[in-house]
């Protein structure tokens, strides 16, 4: 049976091949002025977000069911030795994967988020190849794999950690990878036609409260950095590094004042209004120095830690 493929833009009309655009949408997009930001139908995006939320909730209930099932072999099959742990690990891994998928399904759309939140946005600029990179604790990760706690061990991407910390400043948005099936966790994705992404980025930079540039070799990131330096005051720009040796080569010729060689570079580099650089190992320190930091604990983490505490208490005192 042949798969029914919908238009990438309107999600209604059927097209012959994946990632194609129907003639109606193609004519509308080509008629748009590429020098102005792309503005989609917000109401359609809101309806789509409601459908994705319902689907994500159903996936989350499946993950919870698999997590409960992961404990049945350990609690009920005392005499089966190693096989029960293998079965528990398989179910816990399936639960965790299903939970990660549910989070990505329920990820907010950037246009809808900006329409709902009137604050100036936090713009996250990065290369698409950096999407989905995880920050993992090897000790906690390896220990949790031996138990069903692996299913609810907090696992966040590097981008998500930055987005969670900076969400107190404004809605965190980024340009989405074209034709990706599910967005990565972190900044809310804004999906725009390839002919309009530069004008959309320029519009976001003009309105931004904070701009975070993840340093990378992409030509798109290089253009975004030059545009940010031209449009955004220096005290609103933050460079996010993975390697200490990347920044000097990356910003060469892009900043009005070169970074001194004696400057000690850490993970985050930010500036004052005279382009004097400073560095910090955590984004929270950057926000505190700018006096815009406010502690915000995600609800998901609160639930995870409460469940872990209850299960640990049950194991120790039952």
C-alpha positions, -999 to +999 in steps of 0.1 A: +000+000+000+014+034-010+021+059+018+000+090+017+023+120+018+011+155+027+024+189+016+053+200+039+038+235+044+000+232+045-001+195+058-034+191+039-029+185+002-014+152-010+019+154-030+037+126-049+069+125-029+081+133+006+093+169+014+075+183-017+053+214-017+019+214-033+014+239-063-008+261-042+017+266-014+046+268-038+030+297-057+022+315-024+057+311-011+073+323-044+051+353-044+063+364-009+089+390-006+120+372+007+133+404+024+105+403+050+101+377+078+080+346+071+046+348+089+027+315+090-010+309+099-009+310+137-044+295+141-034+265+120-002+260+140-023+262+173-046+235+160-017+214+150-001+219+185-033+207+202-032+175+181+004+170+189-002+175+226-029+149+226-006+125+208+023+132+231+001+125+262-009+091+248+028+083+242+036+094+278+010+071+292+025+042+272+059+051+287+044+051+322+028+017+316+062+003+304+079+017+335+054+000+358+058-032+338+096-030+342+092-035+380+070-066+377+099-090+368+120-077+398+092-078+424+073-109+412+099-132+397+123-138+425+136-172+413+145-164+377+180-148+383+195-129+354+167-132+329+144-111+350+169-082+351+174-085+313+136-082+309+134-053+333+162-035+315+145-040+281+112-026+294+129+003+312+148+012+280+116+010+259+099+033+285+126+058+284+127+060+246+089+063+245+090+091+270+117+110+250+095+107+219+065+121+238+085+151+249+096+158+213+061+155+201+048+180+227+076+205+220+061+240+214+062+257+181+083+289+180+057+310+162+029+300+187+052+306+217+061+341+205+024+349+199+016+337+234+045+353+253+049+391+248+085+392+262+114+399+239+128+365+228+160+347+235+174+336+201+195+304+200+218+302+169+235+270+161+245+245+134+219+218+127+246+192+132+247+201+169+211+192+175+204+164+199+239+164+217+235+151+252+252+160+284+256+127+303+269+118+337+288+085+330+286+072+366+249+079+370+242+067+335+260+033+339+245+027+374+210+035+364+212+011+335+212-018+360+178-009+374+144+003+361+154+037+374+170+040+340+136+048+326+132+080+346+168+091+349+169+128+338+185+131+304+186+165+287+204+178+257+230+205+260+207+229+242+179+220+266+200+229+296+207+263+282+171+268+271+158+259+306+181+283+323+174+312+299+136+307+297+133+331+327+145+359+304+121+353+275+108+327+251+137+307+237+134+302+199+155+288+171+152+281+134+141+245+129+159+220+106+139+218+074+118+186+070+127+171+103+100+148+116+103+157+153+120+187+169+148+183+193+143+194+229+155+229+238+146+261+220+112+262+204+116+256+166+104+280+140+100+263+106+103+287+077+109+282+039+146+281+030+142+314+010+131+333+042+153+320+070+178+350+068+150+376+069+134+357+098+167+356+117+173+393+112+138+401+125+144+379+156+178+396+163+163+430+161+137+420+188+160+398+209+166+403+246+195+378+245+213+361+216+232+328+222+255+317+195+268+281+196+301+282+179+304+258+150+320+255+115+287+261+096+286+289+071+251+297+083+263+302+119+291+325+105+265+346+087+243+347+118+272+358+140+281+387+116+244+397+115+241+396+153+273+417+158+258+442+133+222+444+148+225+435+185+242+454+213+273+436+226+259+431+261+232+409+246+255+385+228+267+352+244+290+327+227+285+290+237+316+269+232+323+232+233+361+235+228+382+263+243+403+267+211+373+273+188+364+309+196+395+329+185+394+313+150+356+316+148+353+353+156+383+364+137+373+394+116+337+394+129+341+414+162+350+451+162+377+444+188+398+411+187+398+389+218+431+393+237+453+362+236+457+362+274+420+360+279+410+327+296+381+312+276+355+290+294+323+275+280+303+308+278+319+341+266+299+374+270+307+411+266+300+445+281+289+475+261+325+481+250+331+446+237+353+437+267+350+399+270+343+379+301+338+341+305+319+317+327+315+280+329+277+281+334+250+301+317+235+309+351+265+330+360+262+349+327+226+357+335+234+367+371+261+391+359+235+407+337+209+407+367+183+388+346+185+354+362+155+338+380+155+302+393+129+281+375+126+244+382+110+223+354+079+204+365+091+172+348+122+172+370+101+177+402+079+147+392+110+126+384+127+132+417+096+127+437+090+093+420+126+083+426+123+093+463+091+073+468+105+042+451+137+044+471+118+047+503+096+017+493+127-004+486+145+005+519+116+004+543+091-021+529 
